[in-house]
Amino acid sequence: MRSSNDPATGPGDPASDNQNILGAGPRGPLLLQDRQLIEKLARFNRERVPEGTAHPFDLSACGVFEVTNPEVPRYTRMRMFSEVGKRTEVFVRFSTADRSQRAGNAIRNPQDFAVRFYTEDGDWDLAGSNSPVFFIRDPLKLPYLIHSQKTDPHTDRQRADNVWDFFSRSPEATHQVTWLFGDRGLPRSWRHMDGYGAHAFQWINAAGERLWVKFHFKTDQGIECLTTEEAARISSEFPRHLRHDLYRAVEDGNFPSWTLNVQIMPEADVAGSRIDPFDLTKVWPHGDYPLIEVGRLTLDRLPDTCVAEVERSAFDPGHMVTGVGPSPDRMLQARLFAYGESRHCRLAPNFHRCQGLRGGVATGVREADDFAQAGVLYRLMPEAERERLVAAIAGSLSQVQRTAAGDSAVCRSIGHFCRADRGYGRRVALAVKALRGGVRTASFRAREAAPAHSYAAVPTVPRLPSGVTDQSVWLAPSSPGLPATLKGALSNSGARAWKS
Ligand code: HEM
């Protein structure tokens, strides 16, 4: 007998038989009037939610957030932070950002860290990642970014040419690229990495004052990373190891936790700030805005039902509650729209409620420096990590094909690393040259002849010097027209003649 809550019947009467269809007699065809059969097959067809274009999710876990700092209500009137010891249930989703759900995750790729707080005022989603910054500050470039990182549909492998074509045309990505190719770009497990809300958000306190806030989840397990070699081995032996690691840890009662910290920026600081505080390619200096502990997030349960709890839970940066709101960060502003839109496509038009946007603020336009923080990050790294960083970048950059377009992408990318730090760029240049060979200056002429690319900010590249016509001339420190930064870096490196 079919039970009265069998989903196959939908809102209709409980069915009396879930073992047999309605047929025209014992050997006749089935009847269209068998609503239970039609409903059951229709539901079965829709059981899987289509994968999102960006950031398809991987594994989710449930847990609790507990407040540890009595001072938080000074900064926000969010009720979930109102007193020490207050607990809020959470649902956290991890994923490997630019890969499909089927792909391996021991790869150099941002790892998503999306937290949903089930607060008494509704759901608050903080859909961030393991990096404090992002590749771009302009949401128009997001589709180019995602497409350049995704695997090639023919080979199901990432193409270095696509990756570096995008990076080399996006100087603002240099900071995130330096971070990604550093040790933290390959976390040993999701438990051993930090999580970041990344954007600035606004907090409003009980007095109605507005502060800008950034959220940082610091792992209590400690940071642990894989080397490039370890990741390559794991990828081939056990491609979904991040997923299995978290699953096993929670199943075994080895519950991972993170300490939530915030950086707070008073509204008055914005005007005089050296950097644009709402630029997602930048961090806020910790010296100016130290971390303030807020509470602890612990994951202690796996979801009971994958379809209901995991597949249908669509995170949305627009899910906010009283006391927290968006900042003028343009990437965040675009995300407020994009996730609801994606949900409408993937799930159902009215699946979740979507909160309206709150008021914005006007901000001045600052000259963006795309390289300074990447240089700071490079110089903060111990020498051994710098070596690994350079090897990882060169390993990827040297796979770019030796075509005119490929040479231009390599040259532009090296120029970016030089501008972040001359030593950094020089080392990348030498390592790439050792692995791939130099760069044909003729490629620049080809590039100049090519139609203008759609990205706005393309750095200047050298003209082919007059009298030099030969494709075999390689980029050398003495090449006329070479960007000064790159020329200096190559001269200092002792590289003299780069002839094929
Ligand atoms: C303009 C910039 C961005 C756009 C337009 C965008 C768009 C999207 C879309 C359409 C999805 C799929 C949502 C769904 O179908 O449920 C998604 C997922 C996701 N994105 Fe973004 N994204 C942007 C930037 C970012 C950034 C900067 C981060 C991290 C700091 C991020 C983190 C995530 C995460 C964690 C998910 C998965 C959420 C989940 O598990 O449901 N995104 N993004």
Residues whose N, C-alpha, C, O or C-beta is under 5 A from the ligand:
A	BS01	HEM	G52 A54 H55 F57 R93 D112 F113 A114 A127 G128 S129 F134 P139 L142 Y196 G197 A198 S313 A314 F315 M331 A334 R335 A338 Y339 S342 R343 R346
